[in-house]
């Protein structure tokens, strides 16, 4: 199985590709190859990579080196469980790094308006977590992995 940085790089490079394809801008310090990122930015991607297995396990799924890969409909059928687990994992990582709730995002003060339970998020914010889950298969494939049933 690839190491953590392989998965983290796959996550980062998938988002860079999506940014270019869909025409939205990444922050300039993030719009560069994974290897060129500052250590704190690499760590954000590593945290996302670490939580993939935990998030998938919430729905009886696993990240493995061999298939068969599940169809995307399986992810969709478990979407709210997976999206909430993704949000909780993101929030736990942020909390451990000193972030708290703030009505307005302020990176310097480590405040973020999404530092609330998933159920309290707006639909727009929930859709960000759902979108992340929908990209899990691409993250996995880019790292040479696949999402399978854990059973």
N, C-alpha and C positions, 0 to 999 in steps of 0.2 A: 504494500500500500504506500502511495506517495506520502512524503512527510508533510507536516503542517504547513510549511511555507509553499509547497506545491499547490495545496488547496487554496491557501490565502491568495497566491498569485493568480490562480484560476478565477477566483471571485473578483479580484480587482480588474483583471484584464477583460472579463466579461462585461463589467460595468463600463469600462472605457469603450469597448466596442459598441455597446448599446447607446452610449452618449453620442458617438459619431454617427451611428445609423439613424437614430431618432432625432438628432438635431438639438439636443439639450446640452448645456455646458456643465462640465465638472469644475470644481474649484481648481484654479491653475496649479496649485501645489500638489493636487491629486491626479491631474491629467498628465501622467508620465508613467513609464514602465514601473512595475512593482519593485524591481531591484533598485530604482532610483528614489523611491519614497523615503521620507524621513522615518526613523524608527517608530515614533508614535502612530504614524499612519499605517505602517506595516502591521503594528499590533492590533489596530482596529480590524484589519482583514484577518489576522490570525484568530481574533476573538470570534469573528463570524464563522471561520472554518471550524473552530473547536465546537461551537454550538450546533453545527449541522447535525451531527450524530444524535445529540440529545433531543433536538427538535423532531427529527424523523422518528425516533423511538416513541415519542408521544402518540404516534399513530400506528405503531407496530411496523415501522419501516427501518431500513438500515442503509448505511453507506458502505459499499463493498467494492472489492476489486474485480468481482466477477458477477455476471448476470444470472438470470434474466432481469433486465430493468423493468420496473413497473410502468404501466401506461400512465400518461398524464392525468387521466380521469381519476386515478387512485388519489393523487395529490389533491385534486379538486374536491373529491368526496370527503376529505379530511381537512379541508382548508382552514376552517375556523380554529380547530385544535392546533394545527401547525402554525398558523399566523400568531395565535396568542402565545404559543411556546417561543416563537422567534422574538416577539416583542418582549416577553419576560426575560429572555436571555440577553437581549440587547440592553434592556434596562438594568439588569443585574451587573453587567460589565461596566456600564456607565456609572452606576452607584458605587461600585468598588473603586472607581477612579475619581471619585469626588463630585460627580455630577448630581444635581438636584433639579427639582421642578422650578421652572420660571415661565411666566406667561409669554415672554419673548425669548427666543434663542439668543444666548450670549456665550459663545465658545470660550472667551477669555475668563468669564466668571463660572464656567461649567454649569450653565442653566439651559434647560430644554423644555419646551411645552409638552413634549410627548412622554415625559417622565411621570406617567400616570398609568393606572391599570388599563389593560387592553379594552375592557368593556366600556371605559369612559372616553376612549378616543373617538374622534369624529370618523365618519365613513371614509373621508379622504385619507386620514392618517392610517386607518386600518388597511386601506388598499395598498399602502406602501409596504406593510408587512406581508400582505397577500402576494404582492408583486415579487417580493424577495423570494418567497416560497416557490412561486412559479418559475423562478430562474434556478432553483436548486439543481434540476437535471442538467442544465448547461454548465453550472459550476462543477458538478461531479464529472461530466464528460470531459471537460477541459483538463481536469486533474487525472484522467484515466480511470475514473471510478463510475459506479452507477448506483442508482437507488433501487433497492430490492425489498421484498417482503422479509421481515425479520423472522417469520415463522418457518 
